Amino acid sequence: MGAAAYPEGHIACEDLNVSVEHLKQKQDAGASFFVTQLFFDNECFYRFRELADKAGITVPITAGIMPFMGKSQISRMVFMCGASLPSPVIKILAKYENDPESLQAAGVDYAARQLCDLKEHGAAGLHLYTMNRPAIAATIMERLG
């Protein structure tokens, strides 16, 4: 059985340590793996993984990444799940806000680089949120090799 994990903490929980305690409770209740909510800053995932290790989380934590396709989509997702936007993402959004095709290409590129970095840093698994866009998944999979 899998369960959700929140590398920046659940939006309804103001303390990341409490979110990690909830993760431990999920593991103790039988979760055999976790998949994270989307995030745009891998450092958040690495800090979360450290906290999880310290809390006794022993099951795999799969990193969930979503390529951004448009400014309204990313705004909606950030407000819905509480993910932060690092400076490089904000700069991409500003640079391509009037060029949807280039913004989508930059979003796919950013996600591919995130996934490569996560893979290099030993993420237990990678999950790609593509919102039913198989071409996006295929493009990113090609880049991952």
C-alpha positions as CSV (number, residue, x, y, z in Angstrom):
1,M,0.0,0.0,0.0
2,G,1.3,3.4,-0.9
3,A,0.7,6.8,0.7
4,A,1.3,10.4,0.1
5,A,4.3,12.4,1.3
6,Y,4.8,16.1,1.3
7,P,8.4,17.3,1.0
8,E,7.5,20.9,2.0
9,G,4.9,19.7,4.5
10,H,1.1,19.3,3.9
11,I,-0.6,22.6,3.1
12,A,-2.8,22.2,6.2
13,C,0.2,21.6,8.4
14,E,2.5,24.5,9.3
15,D,5.3,22.4,10.7
16,L,7.3,20.1,8.5
17,N,8.3,18.0,11.5
18,V,4.7,17.3,12.2
19,S,4.2,16.2,8.5
20,V,7.1,13.8,9.0
21,E,5.5,12.4,12.2
22,H,2.4,11.8,10.1
23,L,4.5,10.0,7.5
24,K,5.9,7.7,10.3
25,Q,2.3,7.0,11.4
26,K,1.4,6.1,7.8
27,Q,4.4,3.7,7.7
28,D,3.5,2.2,11.0
29,A,-0.1,1.7,9.7
30,G,1.2,-0.4,6.8
31,A,2.3,2.0,4.0
32,S,5.1,0.2,2.1
33,F,6.1,3.1,-0.1
34,F,5.4,6.9,-0.4
35,V,5.0,9.1,-3.4
36,T,5.6,12.8,-2.9
37,Q,3.4,15.7,-3.8
38,L,5.0,17.7,-6.6
39,F,7.9,20.0,-5.8
40,F,10.1,22.3,-7.9
41,D,13.2,22.5,-5.6
42,N,15.1,19.3,-5.1
43,E,16.7,20.6,-2.0
44,C,13.3,20.5,-0.3
45,F,13.2,16.8,-1.2
46,Y,16.7,16.1,0.1
47,R,15.9,17.9,3.4
48,F,12.6,16.0,3.7
49,R,14.4,12.7,3.1
50,E,16.9,13.5,5.8
51,L,14.1,14.2,8.3
52,A,12.3,11.0,7.3
53,D,15.5,9.0,7.8
54,K,15.9,10.5,11.3
55,A,12.3,9.8,12.1
56,G,12.7,6.1,11.3
57,I,11.1,6.0,7.8
58,T,12.5,2.9,6.2
59,V,10.2,2.4,3.2
60,P,11.0,4.0,-0.2
61,I,10.0,7.6,-0.9
62,T,9.4,8.2,-4.6
63,A,9.9,11.8,-5.8
64,G,6.9,13.3,-7.7
65,I,7.8,15.8,-10.4
66,M,5.4,17.8,-12.6
67,P,6.6,19.7,-15.6
68,F,4.9,23.0,-15.8
69,M,2.9,23.6,-18.9
70,G,1.6,27.2,-18.4
71,K,1.5,30.0,-15.9
72,S,-2.1,29.4,-14.8
73,Q,-1.4,25.7,-14.3
74,I,1.6,26.3,-12.1
75,S,-0.2,29.0,-10.1
76,R,-3.2,26.7,-9.5
77,M,-0.9,23.8,-8.4
78,V,1.2,26.0,-6.1
79,F,-2.0,27.3,-4.3
80,M,-3.5,23.8,-4.2
81,C,-0.6,21.9,-2.7
82,G,1.6,24.6,-1.2
83,A,4.7,23.9,-3.2
84,S,7.2,26.8,-3.3
85,L,8.6,28.3,-6.5
86,P,12.4,28.6,-6.5
87,S,14.0,31.6,-8.3
88,P,14.9,29.6,-11.5
89,V,11.2,28.7,-12.0
90,I,10.1,32.3,-11.4
91,K,12.6,33.5,-14.0
92,I,11.4,31.0,-16.5
93,L,7.8,32.0,-15.9
94,A,8.7,35.7,-16.4
95,K,10.8,35.1,-19.5
96,Y,8.2,33.1,-21.3
97,E,4.9,34.4,-19.9
98,N,3.8,35.6,-23.4
99,D,5.2,32.5,-25.2
100,P,3.2,29.4,-24.2
101,E,5.2,27.1,-26.5
102,S,8.5,28.1,-25.1
103,L,7.2,28.1,-21.6
104,Q,6.1,24.5,-22.0
105,A,9.4,23.5,-23.5
106,A,11.2,25.2,-20.6
107,G,9.0,23.4,-18.1
108,V,9.7,20.0,-19.6
109,D,13.5,20.8,-19.7
110,Y,13.4,22.0,-16.0
111,A,11.5,18.8,-15.0
112,A,14.0,16.6,-16.9
113,R,16.9,18.3,-15.1
114,Q,15.2,17.8,-11.8
115,L,14.7,14.1,-12.4
116,C,18.3,13.6,-13.6
117,D,19.5,15.3,-10.4
118,L,17.2,13.2,-8.2
119,K,18.3,10.0,-10.0
120,E,22.0,11.0,-9.4
121,H,21.3,11.6,-5.7
122,G,19.7,8.2,-5.2
123,A,16.0,8.9,-5.1
124,A,14.2,5.6,-4.4
125,G,11.9,6.2,-7.3
126,L,10.7,8.9,-9.7
127,H,7.1,9.7,-10.5
128,L,6.1,12.0,-13.3
129,Y,2.9,13.9,-13.1
130,T,2.0,14.6,-16.7
131,M,-1.7,15.2,-16.4
132,N,-2.5,12.7,-19.2
133,R,0.0,14.0,-21.7
134,P,2.0,11.0,-22.8
135,A,4.1,12.9,-25.3
136,I,5.5,14.9,-22.3
137,A,6.4,11.7,-20.5
138,A,8.0,10.2,-23.6
139,T,10.2,13.3,-24.1
140,I,11.3,13.3,-20.5
141,M,12.0,9.5,-20.6
142,E,14.3,10.0,-23.6
143,R,16.3,12.6,-21.7
144,L,16.6,10.3,-18.7
145,G,18.0,7.5,-20.8
